[in-house]
């Protein structure tokens, strides 16, 4: 049972929604979103995860192309 199942909240600053996805803090760094805390993992609610996906779409596709 992970932290999301236990009910961890969204790590984005000013957000009180429950977390749905976790990403590494390194992945969050290039997206423009800010998160509090010093943990290695960042938990995002549905809305912030969607923002992160849109902000990093080109970077993630370039990363996938590099591996194939």
PDB file of N, CA, C and O in Angstrom:
ATOM      1  N   UNK A   1       0.842  -1.168   0.000  1.00  0.00           N
ATOM      2  CA  UNK A   1       0.000   0.000   0.000  1.00  0.00           C
ATOM      3  C   UNK A   1       0.889   1.233   0.000  1.00  0.00           C
ATOM      4  O   UNK A   1       1.690   1.428   0.914  1.00  0.00           O
ATOM      5  N   UNK A   2       0.749   2.064  -1.022  1.00  0.00           N
ATOM      6  CA  UNK A   2       1.588   3.234  -1.158  1.00  0.00           C
ATOM      7  C   UNK A   2       1.010   4.456  -0.480  1.00  0.00           C
ATOM      8  O   UNK A   2      -0.054   4.405   0.137  1.00  0.00           O
ATOM      9  N   UNK A   3       1.724   5.546  -0.604  1.00  0.00           N
ATOM     10  CA  UNK A   3       1.295   6.785   0.042  1.00  0.00           C
ATOM     11  C   UNK A   3       0.027   7.346  -0.576  1.00  0.00           C
ATOM     12  O   UNK A   3      -0.775   7.963   0.125  1.00  0.00           O
ATOM     13  N   UNK A   4      -0.170   7.149  -1.862  1.00  0.00           N
ATOM     14  CA  UNK A   4      -1.388   7.652  -2.506  1.00  0.00           C
ATOM     15  C   UNK A   4      -2.604   6.918  -1.970  1.00  0.00           C
ATOM     16  O   UNK A   4      -3.641   7.533  -1.723  1.00  0.00           O
ATOM     17  N   UNK A   5      -2.488   5.622  -1.789  1.00  0.00           N
ATOM     18  CA  UNK A   5      -3.586   4.848  -1.211  1.00  0.00           C
ATOM     19  C   UNK A   5      -3.874   5.274   0.226  1.00  0.00           C
ATOM     20  O   UNK A   5      -5.005   5.165   0.700  1.00  0.00           O
ATOM     21  N   UNK A   6      -2.848   5.757   0.910  1.00  0.00           N
ATOM     22  CA  UNK A   6      -3.031   6.193   2.299  1.00  0.00           C
ATOM     23  C   UNK A   6      -3.624   7.585   2.392  1.00  0.00           C
ATOM     24  O   UNK A   6      -4.013   8.010   3.480  1.00  0.00           O
ATOM     25  N   UNK A   7      -3.705   8.314   1.276  1.00  0.00           N
ATOM     26  CA  UNK A   7      -4.366   9.611   1.279  1.00  0.00           C
ATOM     27  C   UNK A   7      -3.457  10.810   1.350  1.00  0.00           C
ATOM     28  O   UNK A   7      -3.825  11.818   1.953  1.00  0.00           O
ATOM     29  N   UNK A   8      -2.277  10.740   0.755  1.00  0.00           N
ATOM     30  CA  UNK A   8      -1.366  11.884   0.750  1.00  0.00           C
ATOM     31  C   UNK A   8      -1.956  12.994  -0.115  1.00  0.00           C
ATOM     32  O   UNK A   8      -2.619  12.717  -1.115  1.00  0.00           O
ATOM     33  N   UNK A   9      -1.718  14.240   0.262  1.00  0.00           N
ATOM     34  CA  UNK A   9      -2.251  15.375  -0.472  1.00  0.00           C
ATOM     35  C   UNK A   9      -1.328  15.816  -1.595  1.00  0.00           C
ATOM     36  O   UNK A   9      -0.190  15.355  -1.696  1.00  0.00           O
ATOM     37  N   UNK A  10      -1.819  16.698  -2.426  1.00  0.00           N
ATOM     38  CA  UNK A  10      -1.047  17.239  -3.542  1.00  0.00           C
ATOM     39  C   UNK A  10       0.103  18.076  -2.999  1.00  0.00           C
ATOM     40  O   UNK A  10      -0.083  18.851  -2.060  1.00  0.00           O
ATOM     41  N   UNK A  11       1.290  17.926  -3.581  1.00  0.00           N
ATOM     42  CA  UNK A  11       2.478  18.642  -3.123  1.00  0.00           C
ATOM     43  C   UNK A  11       2.610  20.029  -3.730  1.00  0.00           C
ATOM     44  O   UNK A  11       3.468  20.801  -3.302  1.00  0.00           O
ATOM     45  N   UNK A  12       1.790  20.367  -4.710  1.00  0.00           N
ATOM     46  CA  UNK A  12       1.864  21.688  -5.332  1.00  0.00           C
ATOM     47  C   UNK A  12       1.504  22.750  -4.304  1.00  0.00           C
ATOM     48  O   UNK A  12       0.600  22.560  -3.490  1.00  0.00           O
ATOM     49  N   UNK A  13       2.216  23.862  -4.351  1.00  0.00           N
ATOM     50  CA  UNK A  13       1.993  24.888  -3.348  1.00  0.00           C
ATOM     51  C   UNK A  13       0.598  25.490  -3.485  1.00  0.00           C
ATOM     52  O   UNK A  13       0.183  25.890  -4.572  1.00  0.00           O
ATOM     53  N   UNK A  14      -0.113  25.547  -2.368  1.00  0.00           N
ATOM     54  CA  UNK A  14      -1.446  26.121  -2.331  1.00  0.00           C
ATOM     55  C   UNK A  14      -2.573  25.183  -2.701  1.00  0.00           C
ATOM     56  O   UNK A  14      -3.723  25.618  -2.767  1.00  0.00           O
ATOM     57  N   UNK A  15      -2.296  23.918  -2.946  1.00  0.00           N
ATOM     58  CA  UNK A  15      -3.323  22.961  -3.353  1.00  0.00           C
ATOM     59  C   UNK A  15      -3.665  22.038  -2.187  1.00  0.00           C
ATOM     60  O   UNK A  15      -2.776  21.558  -1.484  1.00  0.00           O
ATOM     61  N   UNK A  16      -4.945  21.796  -1.990  1.00  0.00           N
ATOM     62  CA  UNK A  16      -5.406  20.926  -0.904  1.00  0.00           C
ATOM     63  C   UNK A  16      -6.065  19.649  -1.410  1.00  0.00           C
ATOM     64  O   UNK A  16      -6.616  18.891  -0.612  1.00  0.00           O
ATOM     65  N   UNK A  17      -6.023  19.390  -2.714  1.00  0.00           N
ATOM     66  CA  UNK A  17      -6.652  18.199  -3.286  1.00  0.00           C
ATOM     67  C   UNK A  17      -5.836  16.950  -2.966  1.00  0.00           C
ATOM     68  O   UNK A  17      -4.636  17.050  -2.715  1.00  0.00           O
ATOM     69  N   UNK A  18      -6.462  15.785  -2.971  1.00  0.00           N
ATOM     70  CA  UNK A  18      -5.714  14.544  -2.732  1.00  0.00           C
ATOM     71  C   UNK A  18      -4.815  14.203  -3.921  1.00  0.00           C
ATOM     72  O   UNK A  18      -5.171  14.459  -5.072  1.00  0.00           O
ATOM     73  N   UNK A  19      -3.659  13.631  -3.633  1.00  0.00           N
ATOM     74  CA  UNK A  19      -2.717  13.249  -4.680  1.00  0.00           C
ATOM     75  C   UNK A  19      -3.192  12.028  -5.434  1.00  0.00           C
ATOM     76  O   UNK A  19      -3.773  11.113  -4.850  1.00  0.00           O
ATOM     77  N   UNK A  20      -2.943  12.013  -6.737  1.00  0.00           N
ATOM     78  CA  UNK A  20      -3.310  10.857  -7.567  1.00  0.00           C
ATOM     79  C   UNK A  20      -2.107  10.210  -8.225  1.00  0.00           C
ATOM     80  O   UNK A  20      -2.108   9.002  -8.465  1.00  0.00           O
ATOM     81  N   UNK A  21      -1.085  10.989  -8.520  1.00  0.00           N
ATOM     82  CA  UNK A  21       0.113  10.472  -9.188  1.00  0.00           C
ATOM     83  C   UNK A  21       1.349  10.958  -8.473  1.00  0.00           C
ATOM     84  O   UNK A  21       1.323  12.004  -7.824  1.00  0.00           O
ATOM     85  N   UNK A  22       2.430  10.215  -8.585  1.00  0.00           N
ATOM     86  CA  UNK A  22       3.699  10.662  -8.027  1.00  0.00           C
ATOM     87  C   UNK A  22       4.745  10.682  -9.129  1.00  0.00           C
ATOM     88  O   UNK A  22       4.788   9.803  -9.990  1.00  0.00           O
ATOM     89  N   UNK A  23       5.582  11.703  -9.081  1.00  0.00           N
ATOM     90  CA  UNK A  23       6.712  11.820 -10.003  1.00  0.00           C
ATOM     91  C   UNK A  23       7.928  12.223  -9.180  1.00  0.00           C
ATOM     92  O   UNK A  23       7.793  12.644  -8.031  1.00  0.00           O
ATOM     93  N   UNK A  24       9.093  12.095  -9.756  1.00  0.00           N
ATOM     94  CA  UNK A  24      10.288  12.490  -9.026  1.00  0.00           C
ATOM     95  C   UNK A  24      10.423  14.008  -9.039  1.00  0.00           C
ATOM     96  O   UNK A  24       9.910  14.679  -9.935  1.00  0.00           O
ATOM     97  N   UNK A  25      11.109  14.535  -8.050  1.00  0.00           N
ATOM     98  CA  UNK A  25      11.311  15.978  -7.965  1.00  0.00           C
ATOM     99  C   UNK A  25      12.123  16.470  -9.155  1.00  0.00           C
ATOM    100  O   UNK A  25      11.946  17.604  -9.599  1.00  0.00           O
ATOM    101  N   UNK A  26      13.004  15.635  -9.671  1.00  0.00           N
ATOM    102  CA  UNK A  26      13.811  15.991 -10.842  1.00  0.00           C
ATOM    103  C   UNK A  26      12.928  16.191 -12.075  1.00  0.00           C
ATOM    104  O   UNK A  26      13.181  17.099 -12.867  1.00  0.00           O
ATOM    105  N   UNK A  27      11.914  15.372 -12.248  1.00  0.00           N
ATOM    106  CA  UNK A  27      10.991  15.522 -13.372  1.00  0.00           C
ATOM    107  C   UNK A  27      10.164  16.793 -13.237  1.00  0.00           C
ATOM    108  O   UNK A  27       9.825  17.413 -14.246  1.00  0.00           O
ATOM    109  N   UNK A  28       9.840  17.186 -12.041  1.00  0.00           N
ATOM    110  CA  UNK A  28       9.026  18.380 -11.807  1.00  0.00           C
ATOM    111  C   UNK A  28       9.822  19.657 -12.071  1.00  0.00           C
ATOM    112  O   UNK A  28       9.236  20.692 -12.387  1.00  0.00           O
ATOM    113  N   UNK A  29      11.135  19.598 -11.948  1.00  0.00           N
ATOM    114  CA  UNK A  29      11.971  20.797 -12.011  1.00  0.00           C
ATOM    115  C   UNK A  29      11.805  21.583 -13.311  1.00  0.00           C
ATOM    116  O   UNK A  29      11.802  22.812 -13.260  1.00  0.00           O
ATOM    117  N   UNK A  30      11.671  20.955 -14.447  1.00  0.00           N
ATOM    118  CA  UNK A  30      11.597  21.665 -15.710  1.00  0.00           C
ATOM    119  C   UNK A  30      10.213  22.101 -16.132  1.00  0.00           C
ATOM    120  O   UNK A  30      10.053  22.647 -17.224  1.00  0.00           O
ATOM    121  N   UNK A  31       9.211  21.880 -15.307  1.00  0.00           N
ATOM    122  CA  UNK A  31       7.835  22.118 -15.732  1.00  0.00           C
ATOM    123  C   UNK A  31       7.285  23.481 -15.342  1.00  0.00           C
ATOM    124  O   UNK A  31       6.286  23.918 -15.913  1.00  0.00           O
ATOM    125  N   UNK A  32       7.898  24.158 -14.397  1.00  0.00           N
ATOM    126  CA  UNK A  32       7.379  25.438 -13.954  1.00  0.00           C
ATOM    127  C   UNK A  32       6.456  25.345 -12.757  1.00  0.00           C
ATOM    128  O   UNK A  32       6.075  26.378 -12.205  1.00  0.00           O
ATOM    129  N   UNK A  33       6.083  24.145 -12.333  1.00  0.00           N
ATOM    130  CA  UNK A  33       5.265  23.974 -11.131  1.00  0.00           C
ATOM    131  C   UNK A  33       6.179  24.023  -9.911  1.00  0.00           C
ATOM    132  O   UNK A  33       7.335  23.606  -9.975  1.00  0.00           O
ATOM    133  N   UNK A  34       5.657  24.531  -8.809  1.00  0.00           N
ATOM    134  CA  UNK A  34       6.446  24.565  -7.581  1.00  0.00           C
ATOM    135  C   UNK A  34       5.791  23.676  -6.534  1.00  0.00           C
ATOM    136  O   UNK A  34       4.567  23.621  -6.414  1.00  0.00           O
ATOM    137  N   UNK A  35       6.633  22.985  -5.783  1.00  0.00           N
ATOM    138  CA  UNK A  35       6.141  22.086  -4.747  1.00  0.00           C
ATOM    139  C   UNK A  35       6.933  22.313  -3.477  1.00  0.00           C
ATOM    140  O   UNK A  35       8.133  22.583  -3.517  1.00  0.00           O
ATOM    141  N   UNK A  36       6.257  22.203  -2.360  1.00  0.00           N
ATOM    142  CA  UNK A  36       6.916  22.360  -1.074  1.00  0.00           C
ATOM    143  C   UNK A  36       7.518  21.051  -0.604  1.00  0.00           C
ATOM    144  O   UNK A  36       7.255  19.992  -1.174  1.00  0.00           O
ATOM    145  N   UNK A  37       8.324  21.132   0.433  1.00  0.00           N
ATOM    146  CA  UNK A  37       8.929  19.935   1.001  1.00  0.00           C
ATOM    147  C   UNK A  37      10.248  19.597   0.349  1.00  0.00           C
ATOM    148  O   UNK A  37      10.644  20.200  -0.648  1.00  0.00           O
ATOM    149  N   UNK A  38      10.933  18.606   0.941  1.00  0.00           N
ATOM    150  CA  UNK A  38      12.246  18.185   0.449  1.00  0.00           C
ATOM    151  C   UNK A  38      12.285  16.710   0.083  1.00  0.00           C
ATOM    152  O   UNK A  38      13.366  16.143  -0.075  1.00  0.00           O
ATOM    153  N   UNK A  39      11.132  16.085  -0.055  1.00  0.00           N
ATOM    154  CA  UNK A  39      11.080  14.661  -0.396  1.00  0.00           C
ATOM    155  C   UNK A  39      11.557  14.426  -1.823  1.00  0.00           C
ATOM    156  O   UNK A  39      11.561  15.337  -2.650  1.00  0.00           O
ATOM    157  N   UNK A  40      11.957  13.195  -2.093  1.00  0.00           N
ATOM    158  CA  UNK A  40      12.384  12.851  -3.455  1.00  0.00           C
ATOM    159  C   UNK A  40      11.208  12.711  -4.398  1.00  0.00           C
ATOM    160  O   UNK A  40      11.339  12.974  -5.593  1.00  0.00           O
ATOM    161  N   UNK A  41      10.058  12.301  -3.880  1.00  0.00           N
ATOM    162  CA  UNK A  41       8.854  12.134  -4.691  1.00  0.00           C
ATOM    163  C   UNK A  41       7.927  13.315  -4.474  1.00  0.00           C
ATOM    164  O   UNK A  41       7.863  13.881  -3.383  1.00  0.00           O
ATOM    165  N   UNK A  42       7.211  13.676  -5.525  1.00  0.00           N
ATOM    166  CA  UNK A  42       6.222  14.748  -5.471  1.00  0.00           C
ATOM    167  C   UNK A  42       4.890  14.143  -5.863  1.00  0.00           C
ATOM    168  O   UNK A  42       4.804  13.413  -6.851  1.00  0.00           O
ATOM    169  N   UNK A  43       3.854  14.438  -5.100  1.00  0.00           N
ATOM    170  CA  UNK A  43       2.524  13.890  -5.348  1.00  0.00           C
ATOM    171  C   UNK A  43       1.657  14.984  -5.931  1.00  0.00           C
ATOM    172  O   UNK A  43       1.578  16.081  -5.378  1.00  0.00           O
ATOM    173  N   UNK A  44       1.003  14.691  -7.053  1.00  0.00           N
ATOM    174  CA  UNK A  44       0.196  15.683  -7.747  1.00  0.00           C
ATOM    175  C   UNK A  44      -1.249  15.221  -7.861  1.00  0.00           C
ATOM    176  O   UNK A  44      -1.528  14.038  -8.052  1.00  0.00           O
ATOM    177  N   UNK A  45      -2.172  16.190  -7.738  1.00  0.00           N
ATOM    178  CA  UNK A  45      -3.581  15.900  -7.957  1.00  0.00           C
ATOM    179  C   UNK A  45      -3.820  15.811  -9.468  1.00  0.00           C
ATOM    180  O   UNK A  45      -2.905  16.026 -10.263  1.00  0.00           O
ATOM    181  N   UNK A  46      -5.022  15.501  -9.841  1.00  0.00           N
ATOM    182  CA  UNK A  46      -5.359  15.325 -11.254  1.00  0.00           C
ATOM    183  C   UNK A  46      -5.075  16.589 -12.062  1.00  0.00           C
ATOM    184  O   UNK A  46      -4.507  16.501 -13.151  1.00  0.00           O
ATOM    185  N   UNK A  47      -5.455  17.761 -11.554  1.00  0.00           N
ATOM    186  CA  UNK A  47      -5.289  19.018 -12.293  1.00  0.00           C
ATOM    187  C   UNK A  47      -3.813  19.369 -12.474  1.00  0.00           C
ATOM    188  O   UNK A  47      -3.396  19.752 -13.567  1.00  0.00           O
ATOM    189  N   UNK A  48      -3.025  19.241 -11.407  1.00  0.00           N
ATOM    190  CA  UNK A  48      -1.609  19.579 -11.514  1.00  0.00           C
ATOM    191  C   UNK A  48      -0.846  18.553 -12.350  1.00  0.00           C
ATOM    192  O   UNK A  48       0.106  18.912 -13.042  1.00  0.00           O
ATOM    193  N   UNK A  49      -1.245  17.289 -12.297  1.00  0.00           N
ATOM    194  CA  UNK A  49      -0.607  16.277 -13.137  1.00  0.00           C
ATOM    195  C   UNK A  49      -0.863  16.586 -14.611  1.00  0.00           C
ATOM    196  O   UNK A  49       0.020  16.409 -15.450  1.00  0.00           O
ATOM    197  N   UNK A  50      -2.072  17.047 -14.920  1.00  0.00           N
ATOM    198  CA  UNK A  50      -2.419  17.408 -16.292  1.00  0.00           C
ATOM    199  C   UNK A  50      -1.571  18.604 -16.761  1.00  0.00           C
ATOM    200  O   UNK A  50      -1.091  18.623 -17.894  1.00  0.00           O
ATOM    201  N   UNK A  51      -1.396  19.593 -15.885  1.00  0.00           N
ATOM    202  CA  UNK A  51      -0.540  20.740 -16.206  1.00  0.00           C
ATOM    203  C   UNK A  51       0.895  20.296 -16.454  1.00  0.00           C
ATOM    204  O   UNK A  51       1.542  20.757 -17.395  1.00  0.00           O
ATOM    205  N   UNK A  52       1.395  19.387 -15.594  1.00  0.00           N
ATOM    206  CA  UNK A  52       2.761  18.902 -15.738  1.00  0.00           C
ATOM    207  C   UNK A  52       2.929  18.164 -17.071  1.00  0.00           C
ATOM    208  O   UNK A  52       3.936  18.347 -17.756  1.00  0.00           O
ATOM    209  N   UNK A  53       1.950  17.333 -17.441  1.00  0.00           N
ATOM    210  CA  UNK A  53       2.026  16.597 -18.699  1.00  0.00           C
ATOM    211  C   UNK A  53       2.088  17.542 -19.888  1.00  0.00           C
ATOM    212  O   UNK A  53       2.869  17.322 -20.813  1.00  0.00           O
ATOM    213  N   UNK A  54       1.265  18.601 -19.874  1.00  0.00           N
ATOM    214  CA  UNK A  54       1.257  19.559 -20.975  1.00  0.00           C
ATOM    215  C   UNK A  54       2.562  20.333 -21.042  1.00  0.00           C
ATOM    216  O   UNK A  54       3.067  20.602 -22.132  1.00  0.00           O
ATOM    217  N   UNK A  55       3.115  20.695 -19.891  1.00  0.00           N
ATOM    218  CA  UNK A  55       4.335  21.495 -19.854  1.00  0.00           C
ATOM    219  C   UNK A  55       5.563  20.706 -20.298  1.00  0.00           C
ATOM    220  O   UNK A  55       6.518  21.295 -20.805  1.00  0.00           O
ATOM    221  N   UNK A  56       5.558  19.393 -20.118  1.00  0.00           N
ATOM    222  CA  UNK A  56       6.747  18.591 -20.415  1.00  0.00           C
ATOM    223  C   UNK A  56       6.550  17.655 -21.604  1.00  0.00           C
ATOM    224  O   UNK A  56       7.324  16.713 -21.771  1.00  0.00           O
ATOM    225  N   UNK A  57       5.556  17.887 -22.414  1.00  0.00           N
ATOM    226  CA  UNK A  57       5.239  16.971 -23.505  1.00  0.00           C
ATOM    227  C   UNK A  57       6.409  16.808 -24.480  1.00  0.00           C
ATOM    228  O   UNK A  57       6.753  15.682 -24.839  1.00  0.00           O
ATOM    229  N   UNK A  58       7.017  17.900 -24.908  1.00  0.00           N
ATOM    230  CA  UNK A  58       8.124  17.821 -25.865  1.00  0.00           C
ATOM    231  C   UNK A  58       9.337  17.135 -25.257  1.00  0.00           C
ATOM    232  O   UNK A  58       9.997  16.335 -25.920  1.00  0.00           O
ATOM    233  N   UNK A  59       9.633  17.442 -24.007  1.00  0.00           N
ATOM    234  CA  UNK A  59      10.781  16.829 -23.343  1.00  0.00           C
ATOM    235  C   UNK A  59      10.600  15.327 -23.191  1.00  0.00           C
ATOM    236  O   UNK A  59      11.535  14.558 -23.413  1.00  0.00           O
ATOM    237  N   UNK A  60       9.406  14.913 -22.814  1.00  0.00           N
ATOM    238  CA  UNK A  60       9.158  13.485 -22.622  1.00  0.00           C
ATOM    239  C   UNK A  60       9.199  12.726 -23.937  1.00  0.00           C
ATOM    240  O   UNK A  60       9.671  11.590 -23.974  1.00  0.00           O
ATOM    241  N   UNK A  61       8.709  13.335 -25.033  1.00  0.00           N
ATOM    242  CA  UNK A  61       8.746  12.636 -26.310  1.00  0.00           C
ATOM    243  C   UNK A  61      10.180  12.525 -26.817  1.00  0.00           C
ATOM    244  O   UNK A  61      10.543  11.519 -27.427  1.00  0.00           O
ATOM    245  N   UNK A  62      10.991  13.537 -26.576  1.00  0.00           N
ATOM    246  CA  UNK A  62      12.401  13.473 -26.973  1.00  0.00           C
ATOM    247  C   UNK A  62      13.123  12.391 -26.165  1.00  0.00           C
ATOM    248  O   UNK A  62      13.970  11.674 -26.698  1.00  0.00           O
ATOM    249  N   UNK A  63      12.792  12.281 -24.905  1.00  0.00           N
ATOM    250  CA  UNK A  63      13.401  11.261 -24.048  1.00  0.00           C
ATOM    251  C   UNK A  63      13.016   9.860 -24.519  1.00  0.00           C
ATOM    252  O   UNK A  63      13.862   8.966 -24.547  1.00  0.00           O
ATOM    253  N   UNK A  64      11.757   9.660 -24.887  1.00  0.00           N
ATOM    254  CA  UNK A  64      11.320   8.345 -25.388  1.00  0.00           C
ATOM    255  C   UNK A  64      12.003   8.014 -26.713  1.00  0.00           C
ATOM    256  O   UNK A  64      12.378   6.864 -26.944  1.00  0.00           O
ATOM    257  N   UNK A  65      12.166   9.004 -27.581  1.00  0.00           N
ATOM    258  CA  UNK A  65      12.803   8.763 -28.882  1.00  0.00           C
ATOM    259  C   UNK A  65      14.263   8.371 -28.712  1.00  0.00           C
ATOM    260  O   UNK A  65      14.809   7.611 -29.511  1.00  0.00           O
ATOM    261  N   UNK A  66      14.873   8.883 -27.692  1.00  0.00           N
ATOM    262  CA  UNK A  66      16.278   8.568 -27.441  1.00  0.00           C
ATOM    263  C   UNK A  66      16.450   7.111 -27.065  1.00  0.00           C
ATOM    264  O   UNK A  66      17.488   6.525 -27.370  1.00  0.00           O
ATOM    265  N   UNK A  67      15.478   6.511 -26.417  1.00  0.00           N
ATOM    266  CA  UNK A  67      15.584   5.134 -25.971  1.00  0.00           C
ATOM    267  C   UNK A  67      15.155   4.106 -27.013  1.00  0.00           C
ATOM    268  O   UNK A  67      15.439   2.919 -26.854  1.00  0.00           O
ATOM    269  N   UNK A  68      14.487   4.532 -28.059  1.00  0.00           N
ATOM    270  CA  UNK A  68      14.037   3.523 -29.033  1.00  0.00           C
ATOM    271  C   UNK A  68      14.911   3.444 -30.252  1.00  0.00           C
ATOM    272  O   UNK A  68      14.649   2.642 -31.148  1.00  0.00           O
TER     273      UNK A  68
END
